[in-house]
Amino acid sequence: MLKKLLATLGVISLALVIIGAFLPLLPTTPFVLLSAYLFAKSSEKFHQRLLNHKIFGQLIRDYNEDKSIPLHAKIIAISTMWPSMLFAIFYIATDKLWLQILLATIATGVTIHILRYKTKKRK
């Protein structure tokens, strides 16, 4: 029962990765790593498919190996998140100060979180 729940959560997390690929407000890296973790605990087949994925596989292997994120992944994550957040803050949430503060806080927190990971050195 627990394995089915974890696999289901892994699929949901992976769906958020796919949505995040097209919606810059939703970061993909944390959801890819979450999916890998959930599949490692529930489905070896799905876990291996993620590890062998041409885009996400190396990111997962790097993270598992030494808890690092490549510099280009950090740059892409931060440089796509901030314009989207600023657009939302200044053009969508114009009359809701609490929402503007929340969005700015989330963007700042995610940026700090990403930057705190070691940067993967090129081989």
C-alpha positions in Angstrom: 0.0 0.0 0.0 2.8 2.4 0.9 4.7 1.7 -2.3 1.6 2.5 -4.3 1.1 5.8 -2.5 4.8 6.8 -3.0 4.6 5.8 -6.7 1.4 7.9 -7.1 3.1 10.9 -5.4 6.1 10.3 -7.7 3.8 10.5 -10.8 2.2 13.7 -9.5 5.6 15.2 -8.9 6.7 14.2 -12.4 3.6 15.8 -13.8 4.6 19.0 -12.0 8.0 18.7 -13.7 6.3 18.5 -17.1 4.1 21.5 -16.3 7.1 23.4 -14.9 8.9 22.9 -18.2 6.3 25.2 -19.8 5.4 27.4 -16.8 8.5 29.2 -15.5 6.9 29.9 -12.1 7.1 26.2 -11.3 10.7 25.1 -10.7 11.4 21.6 -12.2 14.6 20.6 -10.4 13.1 20.1 -6.9 10.2 18.1 -8.4 12.6 15.9 -10.5 14.6 15.1 -7.4 11.4 14.4 -5.4 10.2 12.1 -8.2 13.5 10.3 -8.1 13.4 9.8 -4.4 9.8 8.6 -4.4 10.4 6.2 -7.3 13.6 4.9 -5.5 11.3 3.9 -2.6 8.4 2.6 -4.7 9.3 1.6 -8.3 12.7 0.5 -9.5 11.4 0.6 -13.1 10.4 4.3 -12.9 13.5 5.1 -10.9 15.7 3.6 -13.6 13.8 5.4 -16.3 14.4 8.7 -14.6 18.1 8.0 -14.0 18.5 7.1 -17.7 16.5 10.1 -18.9 18.7 12.2 -21.4 17.8 15.5 -19.7 17.1 14.8 -16.1 19.2 11.7 -15.5 22.6 13.5 -15.1 21.0 16.0 -12.7 19.7 13.2 -10.5 23.0 11.4 -10.6 24.9 14.5 -9.7 22.6 15.2 -6.8 22.8 11.7 -5.5 26.6 11.6 -5.9 27.5 14.8 -4.0 24.4 16.9 -3.4 25.4 19.3 -6.2 23.7 21.1 -9.0 25.5 22.1 -12.2 26.0 25.8 -12.7 23.9 25.9 -15.9 21.0 24.4 -14.0 21.3 27.0 -11.3 21.4 29.8 -13.9 18.4 28.5 -15.8 16.4 28.0 -12.7 17.0 31.5 -11.3 16.9 33.4 -14.6 13.6 31.9 -15.6 12.0 32.2 -12.1 12.7 35.9 -11.4 11.2 37.4 -14.6 8.1 35.3 -14.1 7.8 36.3 -10.5 8.4 40.0 -11.2 5.8 39.8 -14.0 3.3 38.3 -11.5 4.2 40.8 -8.8 3.9 43.9 -10.9 1.2 43.0 -13.5 -1.0 40.3 -11.9 -1.0 40.9 -8.2 -1.1 44.7 -8.5 -3.7 45.4 -5.9 -2.7 42.7 -3.4 0.3 43.7 -1.4 0.2 40.5 0.7 0.5 38.4 -2.5 3.3 40.6 -3.8 5.2 40.1 -0.6 4.5 36.3 -0.6 5.7 35.9 -4.2 8.9 38.0 -3.6 9.5 35.9 -0.4 9.1 32.6 -2.3 11.4 33.8 -5.1 14.0 34.9 -2.6 13.7 31.7 -0.6 14.0 29.5 -3.7 17.0 31.5 -5.0 18.8 31.1 -1.6 17.9 27.4 -1.6 19.4 26.8 -5.0 22.5 28.9 -4.4 23.2 27.0 -1.1 23.8 23.7 -3.0 27.3 23.0 -4.1 28.0 23.8 -7.8 28.9 20.7 -9.8 32.4 21.1 -11.3 32.8 20.2 -14.9 35.0 17.2 -15.5 
